[in-house]
Amino acid sequence: MIRNYLKIAFRNLVKNKVYSFINIMGLAVGMGVAMLIGLWINDELNFNKSFDNYNKLGQAYMHQTFNGHIGAQTAVPHPLAKELREKYPSFKDVVMASWNNDHILGYKDAKFTKSGMHVEPAFTRMFSLKMLKGEQNGLQEVNSVMLNETLAKSLFGNEDPIGKIIRFDAKANMKVTGVFEDFPHNSEMATVHLLTPWAYYLTDEAWVKRAADQWDNNSFQCYVQLNEKTEFEPLSAKLKDLVLNKRNQEGKVSKPVLFIHPMSKWHLYSDFKEGVNIGGRIQFVWLFGAIGIFVLLLACINFMNLSTARSEKRAKEVGIRKAIGSVRTQLINQFLSESMLVVFVAFLIALSLVTVTLPWFNDLASKKMTMLWTNPLFWIISLVFVAVTGLLSGSYPALYLSSFEPVKVLKGTFRVGRFASIPRKVLVVVQFTVSVTLIIGTIIVYRQIQYAKDRPIGYDRNSLIYIDMTTPDLYGKYDVIRNDLLNTGMVENMAESSSPVTGIWSSNIGFSWQGMDPNAQPLFGTIACTHDFGKTVGFQFIEGRDFSRDFKTDTSAMILNESAAKMVASKDVVGKFITWNNRKYHVVGIIKDMIMQSPYEPIMPSVFIMDYGWANVISVKLKPSVSASAALSKVEAVFKKHNPGSPFDYKFVDQEFGQKFATEERVGKLASFFAVLAIFISCLGLFGLASFVAEQRTKEIGIRKVLGASVANLWTLLSRDFVLLVIISCLIAIPIAYYFLNDWLQKYEYRTGISWWIFAASGGGALAITLLTVSFQAIKAALMNPIKSLKSE
């Protein structure tokens, strides 16, 4: 019986090639999209799960209140780890860690810049390093280093790395004590290529050692592992006032609240607003999950629409089969088997499409996903997926077709009825409602990105590069390096600073001035720089002047950005004195706000001071009139001269600034990709329905042509119903899109508005696509010779 069902199903597919193609391709594309989204969601939900202690690992976070707002931070005080270890038995392990910074490693002639962390020895056990060579406790010695597999291969090739001595940051010799597997791409540690001991950090950086008992210096990370019976929320409740109670009166003003954020929430629930976790990337998981379901639903709707639309073609078949004894169950099984065959063929094509497009999709989504061919769960889910899709897309046609009455069908009195097309129209409206919503969403995402990009950045990022000062060879040579760079004829200016122009690496409290609210505790971004920083990056002055060598008192000068100046006073800020760290600074200038952090957030009030001893970054302004490649080769020669033990690693400021839009741009590209596919699937179905309607009304069209109807009249007749359905879809999609997208925009302090033209353009675009799709069949039918359609009458 099943063999017979499949044979009839195959014959019907071959007989109706166009409709079979539309059904199979529509389902294949829909299933392919659902698979890609499923792989993406699987990758997101399994983020960090490669760590054995996943359920018990966490990181110390703090909420602090500054400038009237509560912010969340991972930066905590140095003595926190010791306090947690000694006084709280709820922890199995507690480790301090530095930030994941770039370091220079050299072995023989090979030199690489790779990112890594200084950590306490228990880190390797907590994060379950999978050792390839050496032991997991390889950070016991001060001058030891552990490398990941890729870095070890790059440095040593086929040599055994264990025991080899490498040059670290051009200032220390470190012994390789272990090689571990690269951290998975879908983990927070993916960019950690090397680990060095915390003990080395203490000896290398004097300020780190001094911070050992400073509860107000938040410059470190702290990771914890809980005991098996300990839960995160009750523990955080116990710890919340720990830092507050350790601070002096001045430090308590920021109201620090300590809590442990579990690893299970690091990736998907990382956003906080005013002390409350508001989610994070989990919103994208829900969003793309919904899109996957809707795109698959669009493909199923195509199948249902075309199957029911062609019901008259199969009415006699149903009547004859019922007359000779077929029961309704057999007919339902027949139509469901056809549906399952179509879905299975579509599934095979979908697998091929996903395999071919996955590398491209990985680039688009910044992932390293692979097909789960050897995973039994993948095949179980796929088979269930095929069965559900087959039942979903075939159930309505099967029930509808099997309900025909054989007497009416065989007597020729069977008519589908005036309301038979209503379900099909409803499904078309659903299709285009989803498609138009996706179009509107894509436009608004790109508008938000462009709105932030058009925001004045307050400096000139063109032809500007910066180099991290990772080795001692670059310190104490400011004038020499600057003169050599200027003498190349390729460089306009050069300066040093404590932070690059694309970030604020230090923020501080403790500022005071005359007339300040005694209860206030302002937080200012603090950037130390040399005389030439403003000229190099292009300060835009509102009032006052830049630092100048003509004024010896400028060693105690300060420049404020607009936001900081507004906090100090409403007017006459230049000339005021501001005290910080027991030192009095006089304000010499006010500059326009510079976007150094997120372009979607308010500008952080910031101050610039002169301090040649607090330098981390060299900024170089290339001459715009020369080619970048020629200028960079000259600049590289200067840095090789003064820093021979390190590779010349530089970053273009405009590229680094562009990275601030990476997440939103990725969402925009994914949304536009899915919107295009949704429109494609909808148009496939519309094309099939239009061809069926044209075929169904062939004789009517012939009579109208004989009576004088023009091609335009007939085109209007055949297109009108479809256009009306799309207009209804637009009217439904617009309020839905506005509700969800307005809610999405609220998470940005600096956001675009939702203009009426976005809805008009989306609706107009959908109408234009509909007319193009329908017009082919409508005009083809209108141009047909009426003699052919009426000769049998």
Secondary structure, 3 states (H helix, E strand, C coil): CHHHHHHHHHHHHHHCHHHHHHHHHHHHHHHHHHHHHHHHHHHHHCCCCCCCCHHHEEEEEEEEEECCEEEEECCEECCHHHHHHHHCCCEEEEEEECCCEEEEEEECCEEEEEEEEEECCCHHHHCCCCEEEECCCCCCCCCEEEEEHHHHHHHHCCCCCCCCEEEECCCEEEEEEEEECCCCCCCCCCCCCEEEEHHHHHHHCHHHHHHHHCCCCEEEEEEEEECCCCCHHHHHHHHCCHHHHHCCHHHHCCCCEEEEEEHHHCCCCCEEECCEEEECCHHHHHHHHHHHHHHHHHHHHHHHHHHHHCHHHHHHHHHHHHHCCCCHHHHHHHHHHHHHHHHHHHHHHHHHHHHHHHHHHHHHHCCCCCCCCCCHHHHHHHHHHHHHHHHHHHHHHHHHHCCCCHHHHHHCCCCCCCCCCHHHHHHHHHHHHHHHHHHHHHHHHHHHHHHHHCCCCCCCCCCEEEEECCCHHHCCCHHHHHHHHHHCCCEEEEEEECCCCCCCCCEECCCEECCCCCCCCCCEEEEEECCCHHHHHCCCEEEECCCCCCCHHHHHEEEEEHHHHHHHCCCCCCCCEEEECCEEEEEEEEECCCCCCCCCCCCCCEEEEECCCCCCEEEEEECCCCCHHHHHHHHHHHHHHHCCCCCCCCEEHHHHHHHHHHHHHHHHHHHHHHHHHHHHHHHHHHHHHHHHHHHHCHHHHHHHHHCCCCHHHHHHHHHHHHHHHHHHHHHHHHHHHHHHHHHHHCCCCCCCCCCHHHHHHHHHHHHHHHHHHHHHHHHHHHCCCHHHHHCCC
